[in-house]
Amino acid sequence: MKIAFPTNNGTTINRHFGQATHFLIVELDDNRQEISRNLVPKMHHGSHNSHNGNGHHGPHQAMFAPLQGCQIVIAGGMGSPAAQAIEQMGLTLLLTRASNINQALQAWQNNTLTNEPALVHAPGHHRH
């Protein structure tokens, strides 16, 4: 199983999915024990022109490409188009106020990570 965390530094969950520069992909075995970590560059809002004239609602395929092969995304917050795209990919989306990746991962491993769907916001209404 692979879990993706949007991050800029590999240790902290970015508070806004679209502004993260990387994904930390954590691979786990069937017992939820960590096998590996891989920090993967991610396209973000300021680095591409994939909106195709549709404003913030345009496709974000490059942003989601590193999520191929993952089953779960644990994020700190995102716009509704990103949340919908992740769910349409068949991934489980968990939103958390936890900022430390290790703590969020441990909470998920222990079945104590609280999902906070209210951290999805309308497009263009970034919470900081």
Order of alpha helices (4+ residues) and beta strands (2+ residues): beta-beta-beta-alpha-beta-beta-alpha-beta-alpha-beta
